[in-house]
Amino acid sequence: MWTDEMLKSHEKFAQWLIDNAETAYNPPMPIIDTTTTTPSEVAEQIKSYILRKWNERNAGVPAGKEQRSI
């Protein structure tokens, strides 16, 4: 079970991630606000991000020669 202290620590870290996602990571970490977003919409946003990055990584690579790991 999570204690109040653990919850506050997690909230503090989550806020740090939101505040620093664009600058602390390379590439910048995308943020998805799940406060009011449905699980299926979150999944679609994640899928879109992954496919966009996959396509960027494999642009110009002949079919069958795509990188296998992301």
Sequence and secondary structure as in RCSB ss.txt:
>XXXX:A:sequence
MWTDEMLKSHEKFAQWLIDNAETAYNPPMPIIDTTTTTPSEVAEQIKSYILRKWNERNAGVPAGKEQRSI
>XXXX:A:secstr
   HHHHHHHHHHHHHHHHHTTTSSSS       SS  HHHHHHHHHHHHHHHHHHHTTT  TT   S  
